[in-house]
C-alpha cells in the first residue's frame, strides 16, 4: 500500500494512493497510518483518491483515532460526497475534523 507524505512545518499531509478502504485492505491501511501517526504530531489525511470506504475502513480510521496520544491530532480532507455522507450518517463528522481540501486543513492549524 502506497502513501505519499508531504511536510509543511510541523504538519504532515498523508495521501493514501488507493481507491477504496475495505475489508480487503483495512488492516494494512490501519497499520500504515498508525505508524505515521506515531512518528508525527499533526497529520492531515487527504482522502482525495478514496472513492469508497466500508465499515472495515471506518473501523480502521476509528482505531487510529482512539490510539492517538492526546497531544496529537488527525485531520481529514479531500473526501468525495459519498464518503462525506457516510461520515455524516455515522456521526463521525462530529469526531473527526473534516475539511474540503488540504489547503483549508493546513490553514486551520
Long-range contacts (C-beta under 8 A, 24 or more apart in sequence): 1-25, 1-28, 1-29, 1-32, 3-32, 3-33, 3-36, 5-36, 8-106, 10-41, 10-42, 11-42, 11-43, 11-44, 11-106, 11-109, 12-36, 12-40, 12-42, 12-43, 12-44, 13-43, 13-44, 13-46, 13-102, 13-105, 13-106, 14-43, 14-44, 14-45, 14-46, 15-46, 15-48, 15-49, 15-78, 16-45, 16-47, 16-49, 16-50, 17-49, 18-49, 18-50, 19-49, 19-50, 19-51, 19-52, 20-50, 20-51, 20-52, 20-53, 20-54, 20-57, 21-50, 21-52, 21-53, 21-54, 21-56, 21-57, 21-60, 21-61, 22-52, 22-53, 22-54, 22-56, 22-57, 23-54, 23-56, 26-54, 26-56, 26-57, 26-59, 26-60, 27-60, 29-57, 29-60, 30-60, 30-63, 30-64, 33-60, 33-61, 33-64, 34-63, 34-64, 34-67, 37-64, 37-67, 37-68, 37-72, 37-74, 40-72, 41-71, 41-72, 41-73, 42-72, 42-73, 42-75, 42-109, 43-72, 43-73, 43-74, 43-75, 44-74, 44-75, 44-76, 44-77, 44-102, 44-105, 44-106, 45-74, 45-75, 45-76, 45-77, 46-77, 46-78, 46-102, 46-105, 47-76, 47-77, 47-78, 47-79, 47-83, 48-77, 48-78, 48-79, 48-101, 48-102, 50-79, 50-80, 50-83, 51-80, 51-82, 51-83, 52-82, 52-83, 53-83, 53-86, 58-86, 58-90, 58-92, 61-92, 61-96, 62-92, 62-95, 65-95, 65-96, 73-97, 75-99, 75-105, 75-108, 75-109, 76-105, 77-101, 77-102, 77-104, 77-105, 78-102
